[in-house]
Amino acid sequence: MPRCFIAIPIPAAIRPSLLRAQKALVSRNASLYNKIRLTPEQNLHLTLKFLGDTDHSQVGPLKECLDQLSTQSRLKASQIKGISAFPTHRQARAIFAKIATGQSELESLGEHLDDALTSHGFPPATRKRIPHITLARLARNTPASELETWLESQRDISLGELASPELALYESVLHSNGSIYEILYQNPLSVGGEP
């Protein structure tokens, strides 16, 4: 049974700035090199809803929901600005690029996904949504306090704009060297003001 999620793919135009940020993360924190697992370029995305185990019979209805939401939802272009960490800078377990503008629209889109997919057997999210792009994960027991100074220096770095977002259904496929995220279906979202 595939493990799926719904996300916004990161356009090729923005990827170089995110890859430079990853390179800086590793080079400026060399003592943590073996503890940092970078997100592969092809896996960069902005998650809107994690679905988990998904039966093949659910994929058709999921595509229909994405089609409907794609025509009904409009987003502002989202600025990607700054790098931070979850849960905190001192206890970092994931390093991410922040969404500086358009957060509320992305959160609202996630809530619409919750509403639309509940009837298809996918429960609503229980955690607060914080739109972000994961750049790296840190191994457990990593002395992440070493990252604090670097993270502070990256708080206002401009990383690009999600100007033409698409809504995509992904499958996480496990390979010998980690998971690869494959797009099963995608649809463009409208960008601009009210529909």
C-alpha positions, 0 to 999 in steps of 0.5 A, a space after each residue: 500500500 503506497 504512502 502518499 501526501 499532497 504538496 506543492 512541488 518546488 519549481 526548477 527556477 527556485 531549486 538552485 537557491 535552496 541547493 546553495 542553502 543546503 551547501 552552506 549548511 554543510 560547509 559552515 557546520 562541518 563538524 555535523 557533516 555525518 549527522 546531517 541528511 540533506 533533502 535530495 533535490 527531486 524531493 524538495 516540496 511544500 507539504 499541505 497534507 500527509 495522507 499515509 497509507 493509501 489504497 489504490 482505490 482511493 487514488 481516483 477520488 484523490 485526483 478528483 478532489 485535487 481537480 476541484 480544489 485547483 479550480 476553486 483555490 487561489 494563492 498569492 505568490 509566496 516568498 521563500 525567505 529565511 532558514 529556521 529549524 524544528 522544533 527550535 534552533 537549539 534542539 534542531 531536528 529539521 532545517 527548513 526554508 520559511 514561507 514569508 508571505 502567503 502563509 495564511 492562504 497555504 494554511 487555508 488550502 490545507 484546511 480545505 484539503 482536510 474538509 474534502 478528504 475526510 469523507 474519503 477516509 483521511 482524518 484532518 491534521 492534528 498539528 498546527 500547519 506551518 508551511 515550509 520546505 524541509 532542506 535537511 534532517 539531523 540525526 538524533 542526539 546531534 549537538 544542534 546548538 552548534 547550528 544556532 549562530 548559522 541559523 541566526 545569520 540565515 533568518 532573512 536570506 531571500 530564497 525565491 518565490 513560488 509564483 506558479 504553484 501546482 497541487 500534486 499527489 505524491 507517493 513515497 517510494 522506499 529505495 535502498 538509499 532512502 525514499 524518493 517522492 514520485 508525483 502521481 498527479 498534479 494540477 496548476 493552482 490559480 495565483 492572484 486575488 479572489 476567485 
